[in-house]
Amino acid sequence: MDLAQPRFAFREEVFAVRFRRLEATRFAGLWVAGSLAALTGRTVAIVGPRAPSEGARSRAHALASALARAGICVISGLAMGVDGAAHSGALSGRGRTIGVLGGGHRQFFPRRNRALAEAMIAAGGAVLSPYAPDEPARPGQFLQRNGIVAALSDAVVIVEAAQRSGALNTASWAAQLSIDVLAFPGDVDRPKAAGCNELIRDGATLVRGADDVLAYFGLAATGAPPPADRPPRTDALEASIVAALSAGPCDFDRLLEATSSTTADLIGALVRLEMDDAIERLDAFTYAHPSRARPR
């Protein structure tokens, strides 16, 4: 389904997969691009700031990847920062992920994450919005968006949060909806960790990584070591993209030919590489290795 042509799913249709939680968000339905099928299984929201620390970004990506490999759908808000890292991590784990917008699909915001949204849909996930397709994103609407992110989830994981933040608003929605909140602790002297530390003090479950979240669901731990800040490219398609770009910038069609990939797989790999800063997007359809990108 095209981002520009979302369909409207009535309240009852969404209830069929997420039960009564969405009643509290006071919406008539959702505009949907993609598939709601992932909502029939376990879901976890991963949220945090738009300008996270590098550690938080890395934790969000690694957590989402591990949950996706365990068959859990990752829910987030498609914002920059932790949200984008969570969606990208779920794609790298070959799982499904669902994003909720703070405006309409045709007024997509933030624009930089549009390719990520398209990859999510191609991988069997969805992009949802409580707002009509041509409705612009406005600041107050993101608070309503946060309620839907929480309502669609079986648990909400706060990766990083200051004392006043959208992530804490999502946690507040979760508390209202009787959805458990899990949080990563942080240094008591670091402002960006203050919100998570307060949540844990007030009863949120402390988590240190994917194994703790999997244990919450009664699933086996992965036993995987903590991820490196910049892991080597082990995915064959990602490696072939990096190799193709080492000779200079390429547009999407040339990469499609060079990698012998499908469109959906190539979009997903490009999004993962871009989120990891392994490649750079020069315009809507052209990519480059960072060392060979033209000056901006």
PyMOL commands that set and color helices and strands:
alter all, ss='L'
color gray80, all
select helices_A, chain A and resi 11-18+21-25+37-40+54-69+82-92+105-107+111-122+141-151+166-176+191-201+210-216+236-245+252-259+263-275+290-292
alter helices_A, ss='H'
color red, helices_A
select strands_A, chain A and resi 7-10+29-34+43-47+73-76+97-100+126-129+155-158+180-183+205-206+250-251+280-281+286-288
alter strands_A, ss='S'
color yellow, strands_A
deselect
rebuild
show_as cartoon
